Amino acid sequence: MRIGGEWFDCVTEETVADRVISALAAGRGGRIITPNVDILRLAAGHSRIAAEVRGFFADASLVVADGMPLVWASRIAGTPLPERVTGSGLIWTVSAALGRARRCAYVLGGKPVPLPRGDLAHGPDGSELAAAALASSCPGLEIAGHHAPAFGFDRDPATYAEVISEVADAKPDFVFVGLGFPRQERVISDLRAELPETWFLGCGAAVGFVAGQTRRAPFWMQRSGLEWAHRLAQEPGRLAGRYLAHDAPYAMKLLATAAARRL
């Protein structure tokens, strides 16, 4: 169905996992994107980033709604999506399916280990913690590799190329990319050219959730569409302007447009 000018697939988490496994068996790679209100708002604009975001939609094999306002809009319009499908949920559901199929995954993202002055990093980074958690919880899942790039890695061409090369050399069946939007989608676009038979998911904060580095909202807040409030409380300085000044009005516009379609 169409929401805010973009097409969404009417699927559940389990259906997404099944489609990934079927495609891998047939030698086909793909890309899953999980737009929320903010991403849909960006795609609807007229700036350079808007054209780039629409390109991510066009390249996607599956587009699922990561945001209850999108699910509500579909219901109001009379073409309901079956459920909210989040990157934070898919990382577990897809990993379990990959394990049953004896497939391998790569984890790219999570918090890097801080480098003390004049010393080397100590302890596991976010990607290693997340990879270990997935492997222990999903029997049969092989970890092809993991990496938590330093903040700003994509500003240095040589460092960026090293990250792309490292993932490509691992030849994973699936790559979870938790680097934040739109950085993670740009990385996926470049990796797609290197790994045409691999599947990719830009999963934002999901790597941090799995690693235990970031706490996700309680389940009742997720179900009631209040996960944004939990995130706002965690990062008010970074998210207040985006959520309150831009995303909330756009969400209301989506719901009003959906209601008008029923008249």
C-alpha positions as MATLAB code, in Angstrom:
seq = 'MRIGGEWFDCVTEETVADRVISALAAGRGGRIITPNVDILRLAAGHSRIAAEVRGFFADASLVVADGMPLVWASRIAGTPLPERVTGSGLIWTVSAALGRARRCAYVLGGKPVPLPRGDLAHGPDGSELAAAALASSCPGLEIAGHHAPAFGFDRDPATYAEVISEVADAKPDFVFVGLGFPRQERVISDLRAELPETWFLGCGAAVGFVAGQTRRAPFWMQRSGLEWAHRLAQEPGRLAGRYLAHDAPYAMKLLATAAARRL';
ca = [
       0.000    0.000    0.000;
       1.016    3.641   -0.447;
       1.692    5.994    2.478;
       3.037    9.507    2.074;
       3.876    8.896   -1.559;
       5.892    5.689   -0.988;
       4.935    2.041   -1.374;
       5.042   -0.259    1.661;
       4.919   -4.053    1.726;
       2.052   -5.581    3.715;
       4.159   -8.088    5.639;
       4.911   -9.266    9.157;
       8.340   -9.768   10.700;
       8.091  -13.509   10.094;
       7.126  -12.981    6.453;
      10.160  -10.754    5.940;
      12.447  -13.434    7.390;
      10.862  -16.116    5.201;
      11.339  -14.010    2.073;
      14.982  -13.392    2.917;
      15.707  -17.099    3.355;
      13.877  -17.993    0.128;
      15.779  -15.341   -1.812;
      19.133  -16.471   -0.406;
      18.361  -20.042   -1.450;
      17.731  -18.755   -4.973;
      20.970  -16.745   -5.000;
      19.228  -13.362   -4.864;
      20.356  -10.544   -2.611;
      18.222   -7.665   -1.428;
      17.709   -4.704    0.820;
      15.182   -4.004    3.562;
      14.395   -0.456    4.648;
      12.282    0.385    7.681;
      10.982    3.948    7.252;
       9.522    5.829   10.191;
       7.757    9.192   10.120;
      11.049   11.093    9.952;
      12.363    9.144    6.952;
       9.048    9.416    5.123;
       9.035   13.171    5.775;
      12.530   13.500    4.324;
      11.518   11.555    1.212;
       8.569   13.887    0.655;
      10.726   17.019    0.542;
      12.477   18.785   -2.324;
      16.073   18.951   -1.087;
      19.109   16.980   -2.184;
      18.640   14.589    0.731;
      15.036   14.007   -0.384;
      16.160   12.724   -3.765;
      18.728   10.504   -2.069;
      16.139    9.055    0.321;
      13.747    8.331   -2.528;
      16.630    6.476   -4.166;
      16.878    4.244   -1.095;
      13.178    3.446   -1.434;
      13.583    2.675   -5.132;
      16.475    0.286   -4.452;
      14.694   -1.586   -1.653;
      13.451   -5.135   -2.043;
      11.177   -4.773    0.989;
       9.813   -1.583    2.573;
       8.245   -2.026    6.009;
       6.667    0.466    8.404;
       8.801    1.218   11.468;
       6.428    3.630   13.147;
       2.932    3.293   14.591;
       1.673    6.505   12.883;
       2.297    4.775    9.544;
       0.337    1.720   10.680;
      -2.463    3.956   11.971;
      -2.579    5.828    8.667;
      -2.911    2.551    6.764;
      -5.799    1.474    8.994;
      -7.581    4.812    8.708;
      -7.224    4.658    4.917;
      -8.844    1.223    4.864;
      -5.755   -0.654    3.644;
      -4.234   -1.803    6.932;
      -0.670   -2.960    7.309;
      -0.594   -6.146    9.419;
       1.812   -4.776   12.018;
       4.669   -2.442   12.765;
       7.934   -4.019   11.573;
      11.008   -2.502   13.184;
      14.701   -2.928   12.594;
      15.000   -3.674   16.308;
      12.618   -6.597   15.907;
      13.925   -7.799   12.567;
      17.499   -8.152   13.812;
      16.274  -10.968   16.074;
      13.686  -12.513   13.754;
      15.980  -12.579   10.733;
      18.912  -13.874   12.799;
      16.798  -16.758   14.081;
      15.769  -17.621   10.511;
      19.375  -17.380    9.321;
      20.371  -19.765   12.094;
      17.754  -22.330   11.107;
      19.051  -22.120    7.535;
      22.703  -22.368    8.689;
      23.513  -18.976    7.208;
      25.970  -16.286    8.309;
      25.584  -12.643    9.285;
      27.836   -9.620    9.696;
      27.199   -6.911   12.308;
      28.300   -3.412   11.323;
      27.663   -0.716   13.900;
      27.375   -0.232   17.636;
      29.505    1.953   19.845;
      33.255    1.740   19.215;
      35.577    1.219   22.162;
      36.942    4.612   23.292;
      40.669    5.055   22.783;
      42.355    6.284   25.987;
      45.081    8.860   25.379;
      48.340    7.089   24.504;
      46.801    3.638   24.864;
      44.992    0.981   22.868;
      41.290    0.212   23.062;
      40.268   -2.340   25.689;
      37.209   -4.544   25.846;
      34.628   -5.501   23.217;
      32.938   -2.884   21.069;
      29.224   -2.728   20.329;
      29.408   -4.882   17.227;
      31.217   -7.687   19.067;
      28.731   -7.611   21.941;
      25.785   -7.682   19.543;
      27.297  -10.475   17.444;
      27.875  -12.584   20.558;
      24.308  -12.008   21.763;
      22.832  -12.993   18.400;
      25.028  -16.089   18.105;
      24.122  -17.291   21.600;
      20.387  -16.719   21.091;
      20.051  -18.017   17.516;
      21.260  -21.629   17.170;
      22.971  -22.317   13.855;
      23.776  -18.672   13.140;
      27.356  -18.126   12.049;
      28.951  -14.722   12.567;
      30.939  -13.830    9.454;
      32.391  -10.776   11.147;
      31.662   -7.609   13.078;
      32.953   -4.052   13.157;
      32.083   -0.854   15.006;
      33.591    1.956   12.911;
      34.908    5.031   14.664;
      32.594    8.034   14.647;
      33.127   10.002   11.454;
      34.760    7.092    9.631;
      32.879    7.971    6.457;
      34.542   11.393    6.274;
      37.902    9.785    5.488;
      37.908    8.027    2.076;
      40.657    5.583    3.028;
      38.975    4.530    6.278;
      35.614    4.239    4.542;
      37.115    2.043    1.819;
      38.670   -0.212    4.475;
      35.287   -0.748    6.137;
      33.602   -1.580    2.827;
      36.434   -3.949    1.911;
      36.338   -5.702    5.284;
      32.627   -6.467    4.988;
      32.909   -7.509    1.333;
      35.800   -9.872    2.086;
      33.721  -11.637    4.770;
      31.095  -12.583    2.149;
      28.171  -12.719    4.592;
      24.664  -13.823    3.686;
      23.179  -10.925    5.648;
      24.544   -7.632    6.979;
      22.956   -5.710    9.847;
      24.035   -2.078    9.466;
      23.402    0.064   12.532;
      25.057    3.371   11.711;
      22.115    5.761   11.800;
      20.118    7.201    8.928;
      21.101    8.135    6.228;
      24.722    7.015    6.757;
      23.784    3.340    7.045;
      21.806    3.444    3.793;
      24.726    5.033    1.942;
      26.985    2.261    3.202;
      24.450   -0.350    2.115;
      24.241    1.172   -1.362;
      28.008    0.818   -1.739;
      28.060   -2.699   -0.302;
      25.268   -3.822   -2.623;
      27.610   -3.316   -5.567;
      30.234   -5.530   -3.886;
      27.866   -8.225   -2.580;
      24.960   -8.683   -5.018;
      23.812  -11.969   -3.433;
      23.781  -10.591    0.128;
      20.836   -9.113    2.037;
      21.079   -5.883    4.027;
      19.091   -4.193    6.774;
      19.699   -0.656    7.995;
      18.693   -1.111   11.613;
      19.771    2.100   13.366;
      19.943    1.713   17.135;
      19.133   -2.015   17.018;
      22.790   -3.039   17.240;
      23.124   -0.991   20.422;
      19.953   -2.569   21.842;
      21.204   -6.098   21.139;
      24.634   -5.243   22.550;
      23.054   -3.937   25.738;
      24.632   -0.516   25.239;
      21.297    1.265   24.804;
      17.975    0.557   26.481;
      14.921    0.232   24.265;
      11.521    1.589   25.292;
       9.257   -0.713   27.340;
       7.003   -2.950   25.257;
       3.860   -1.027   26.164;
       5.409    2.169   24.782;
       6.397    0.375   21.567;
       2.853   -0.951   21.085;
       1.151    2.353   21.862;
       3.275    4.441   19.508;
       5.207    6.170   22.294;
       8.686    4.809   21.613;
       9.604    8.234   20.229;
       8.923    9.737   23.677;
      11.337    7.283   25.274;
      14.049    8.164   22.763;
      13.330   11.877   23.215;
      13.858   11.496   26.960;
      17.191    9.765   26.289;
      18.490   12.320   23.764;
      16.481   15.559   24.128;
      19.160   17.817   22.692;
      19.495   15.844   19.478;
      15.882   14.804   18.930;
      13.619   17.556   20.310;
      13.709   19.740   17.207;
      13.244   16.848   14.816;
      10.426   15.130   16.684;
       8.419   18.108   17.912;
       8.943   20.712   15.189;
       8.983   18.461   12.131;
       7.875   14.864   12.662;
       4.797   15.457   14.824;
       3.164   17.888   12.336;
       4.000   15.550    9.450;
       2.456   12.591   11.300;
      -0.754   14.560   11.804;
      -0.769   15.410    8.106;
      -0.407   11.711    7.224;
      -3.352   10.778    9.434;
      -5.514   13.597    8.056;
      -4.704   12.577    4.478;
      -5.561    8.959    5.276;
      -8.895   10.015    6.771;
      -9.705   12.114    3.694;
      -9.171    9.065    1.473;
     -12.045    7.309    3.259;
     -14.535   10.109    2.604;
];
